[in-house]
Amino acid sequence: MWMGNWREQIWQNLSQEWDLLIVGGGITGAGILREATRLGLRALLVEQRDFAWGTSSRSSKLVHGGLRYLKEGRLGLTFSSVQERESLLADGPGLIDPLGFLLASYEEDKIGRFVYQAGLTVYDLLALHWGHRYYDPLDFKMLAPHLKDKGLRGGFRYGDAQTDDARLVLRVIQEAVAAGGVALNYVCAETVLRDENGRVHGLTLHDRENNQRADVFARVVINATGAWADRLRAQVGQEKRIRPLRGSHLIFPSWRFPVAQAVSFLHPLDQRPVMIFPWEGITLVGTTDLDHNEELDQEPRISPAEVAYLMAAVQHYFPTLGLTLDDIISTFAGTRPVIGSGKEDPSEESRDHVVWEEAGLLTVTGGKLTTFRLIALDALRAVRAHLPEMPAIDDTQPVLNPVDMSAAPAPLTPEAWRRLLGRYGNQAPALVAAAAPDELGPIPGTPTLWAELRWAARSEGVVHLDDLLLRRVRLGLLLPKGGALLLPRIRQICQPELGWSDEKWDAEKTAYLALIQQAYSLPPRADIPDWHTMLAQKRAEVERETAVSPPAPTTNRKRVTAVGLTLAAAAVVYLLWRRSESRNL
Ligand SMILES: Cc1cc2nc3c(=O)[nH]c(=O)nc-3n(C[C@H](O)[C@H](O)[C@H](O)COP(=O)(O)OP(=O)(O)OC[C@H]3O[C@@H](n4cnc5c(N)ncnc54)[C@H](O)[C@@H]3O)c2cc1C
């Protein structure tokens, strides 16, 4: 798709007047580009680094309804999220796949079984399928054998889904480009251009690779820059509204930390929900939720305190596994673009998306990966005021293009083929055809095929080595030291495809390994607080509190159940109302 000198070719054709100029190559920008091309708009997307370089490659990779929104009473948001999850599962097998969730319940938890029961009932009602079930402690341990026994009251199992976030962005952008959209990575929107009425009508773009600039004009300019959104807004005189919140993850090898499905529980130190889940042959632990006060243009990285916080959860709930820092393969951190309202606890801030129009600049930010299509459609509804001739939005289209799920070509297993179809869509047969005979097997320790490297290097817009190893494939996360040991073979396959000289390869390799060390590894050990002490202090604190005031008997149960049932009933009423509304449209 993006071959040879594609970037130069696009650059030379920027001078036309575009309908839409979209800034930001994360899932929000990608979704808007995709939906705009469905409507036949002439749309250009620019991304200052690589596609999905921002938060959209650093999420927890869940496609979910968000149980937390129920706690906040946000039935509408949960409803649309679970509906999007169902659509994505239907449209993107091999990219978006079901993931079972275990919700462990312990005596020490501040949230009890009946609250979970009520929440999951509503969750399933909104998804229109009954998927959750309660297990007593013995049965629950069969599902998660390494969980600690002490205090386990049992737990629930329910269904959600997961994806490869960076590949989702890539697939959406590639489908948009195939439908006539244009996307350029490593091009930064530097300056907002305004017409004589002060309305934004273009941008000065800076190609960071070739150090060239161009003024580009569009009927509507969309700021889909996530946590960076205030930067362009500041140029039209707007005050800061984004509160960047960092979330970080630890990655363990699955043989060391085996979980067959996601396990969620309340953190022993602050009762925040934490998850441990399988992904791409490894085990992820996350996440944190903290104000991110670092420079946004530097790759975010996990702090020593976050490492200790996540290790405390691991140690507390999986003590028999004896996991230590030496078991960690890699780490990563991302920055949530959350609209700040000044709440003291970052986790209390709303995760909703917003569409703001300021001096003609349309800012679309917040929200989550799961609802990217809905966010894109909201953005386009706001665009209509400026492009009245735009055709009607058809939200019944599949989110992703259908792919031919015919039998796997030899020697691929059905699972490997399904995975390729999900990640590469209709390009999967070409990927297989381009592979050398020994490249259709997996890279040891990962489900990634060697052939994916060749394909990505040849045709997926790779500009730097980290584009290839952290986002086109995820080897940089899945393998120790970013896959350094495999670099000789990766070079053999990819250097000729990329057309890089030996000097260029060496420089890219040095930069990549430095990046892995700086942003995807553990911070210096000496800086990481001792989580054993943190846990011991918390235990002592809880014991002191219990001695002063013994725990209240569970008299709240009836009230909680009633609240849960009311919520469930409200959900059903809401659902019926939504359905009758959509029929009346
Ligand atoms: C730790 C964590 C876990 C999460 N887990 C989940 C989850 O499991 N499920 C879920 O649904 N959601 C999840 N989310 C939320 C989700 O990841 C984000 O909402 C989503 O990725 C935001 O996408 P975006 O496109 O708006 O922002 P981004 O992906 O950050 O994209 C914005 C892009 O704009 C670019 N940019 C900025 N300024 C300029 C400029 N001047 N010129 C050109 N380009 C520019 C940036 O480089 C960046 O790539 C999580 C978020 C975090 C932080």
The ligand as a MOL file (V3000), in Angstrom:
LIG
                    3D

  0  0  0     0  0            999 V3000
M  V30 BEGIN CTAB
M  V30 COUNTS 53 58 0 0 0
M  V30 BEGIN ATOM
M  V30 1 C -3.0900 3.0470 29.9820 0
M  V30 2 C -4.2880 3.1600 29.0940 0
M  V30 3 C -5.1110 2.0680 28.9220 0
M  V30 4 C -6.2200 2.1600 28.0930 0
M  V30 5 N -6.9420 1.0560 27.8760 0
M  V30 6 C -7.9980 1.0920 27.0440 0
M  V30 7 C -8.6910 -0.0910 26.7450 0
M  V30 8 O -8.3200 -1.1640 27.2060 0
M  V30 9 N -9.7510 -0.0160 25.9080 0
M  V30 10 C -10.1560 1.1630 25.3620 0
M  V30 11 O -11.1530 1.1520 24.6400 0
M  V30 12 N -9.4820 2.3170 25.5970 0
M  V30 13 C -8.4080 2.3020 26.4090 0
M  V30 14 N -7.6860 3.4310 26.6560 0
M  V30 15 C -8.0910 4.6840 26.0110 0
M  V30 16 C -7.5870 4.7410 24.5740 0
M  V30 17 O -6.3260 4.1740 24.4500 0
M  V30 18 C -7.5260 6.1890 24.1190 0
M  V30 19 O -8.7510 6.8060 24.3800 0
M  V30 20 C -7.2640 6.3080 22.6390 0
M  V30 21 O -6.1520 5.5380 22.2550 0
M  V30 22 C -7.0280 7.7640 22.2710 0
M  V30 23 O -6.8020 7.8250 20.8870 0
M  V30 24 P -6.5080 9.2030 20.1840 0
M  V30 25 O -6.3970 8.9310 18.7430 0
M  V30 26 O -7.5150 10.2000 20.6110 0
M  V30 27 O -5.1230 9.6680 20.8000 0
M  V30 28 P -3.6810 9.1670 20.3990 0
M  V30 29 O -3.6420 7.7370 20.1290 0
M  V30 30 O -2.7430 9.6770 21.4260 0
M  V30 31 O -3.4230 9.9000 19.0280 0
M  V30 32 C -3.1590 11.2770 18.9440 0
M  V30 33 C -2.0090 11.4310 17.9750 0
M  V30 34 O -1.8740 12.8050 17.6300 0
M  V30 35 C -0.5200 13.0120 17.3140 0
M  V30 36 N -0.2610 14.4510 17.3290 0
M  V30 37 C -0.2400 15.2680 18.3950 0
M  V30 38 N 0.0170 16.5330 18.0140 0
M  V30 39 C 0.1710 16.5050 16.6730 0
M  V30 40 C 0.4600 17.5030 15.7060 0
M  V30 41 N 0.6180 18.7910 16.0400 0
M  V30 42 N 0.5810 17.1390 14.4170 0
M  V30 43 C 0.4000 15.8470 14.0450 0
M  V30 44 N 0.1240 14.8660 14.9340 0
M  V30 45 C -0.0060 15.1900 16.2260 0
M  V30 46 C 0.2060 12.2420 18.3950 0
M  V30 47 O 1.5310 11.9430 18.0170 0
M  V30 48 C -0.6670 11.0160 18.5590 0
M  V30 49 O -0.1760 9.8950 17.8500 0
M  V30 50 C -6.5460 3.3870 27.4640 0
M  V30 51 C -5.7180 4.4950 27.6440 0
M  V30 52 C -4.5910 4.3780 28.4400 0
M  V30 53 C -3.6880 5.5360 28.6050 0
M  V30 END ATOM
M  V30 BEGIN BOND
M  V30 1 1 1 2
M  V30 2 1 2 3
M  V30 3 2 2 52
M  V30 4 2 3 4
M  V30 5 1 4 5
M  V30 6 1 4 50
M  V30 7 2 5 6
M  V30 8 1 6 7
M  V30 9 1 6 13
M  V30 10 2 7 8
M  V30 11 1 7 9
M  V30 12 1 9 10
M  V30 13 2 10 11
M  V30 14 1 10 12
M  V30 15 2 12 13
M  V30 16 1 13 14
M  V30 17 1 14 15
M  V30 18 1 14 50
M  V30 19 1 15 16
M  V30 20 1 16 17
M  V30 21 1 16 18
M  V30 22 1 18 19
M  V30 23 1 18 20
M  V30 24 1 20 21
M  V30 25 1 20 22
M  V30 26 1 22 23
M  V30 27 1 23 24
M  V30 28 2 24 25
M  V30 29 1 24 26
M  V30 30 1 24 27
M  V30 31 1 27 28
M  V30 32 2 28 29
M  V30 33 1 28 30
M  V30 34 1 28 31
M  V30 35 1 31 32
M  V30 36 1 32 33
M  V30 37 1 33 34
M  V30 38 1 33 48
M  V30 39 1 34 35
M  V30 40 1 35 36
M  V30 41 1 35 46
M  V30 42 1 36 37
M  V30 43 1 36 45
M  V30 44 2 37 38
M  V30 45 1 38 39
M  V30 46 1 39 40
M  V30 47 2 39 45
M  V30 48 1 40 41
M  V30 49 2 40 42
M  V30 50 1 42 43
M  V30 51 2 43 44
M  V30 52 1 44 45
M  V30 53 1 46 47
M  V30 54 1 46 48
M  V30 55 1 48 49
M  V30 56 2 50 51
M  V30 57 1 51 52
M  V30 58 1 52 53
M  V30 END BOND
M  V30 END CTAB
M  END
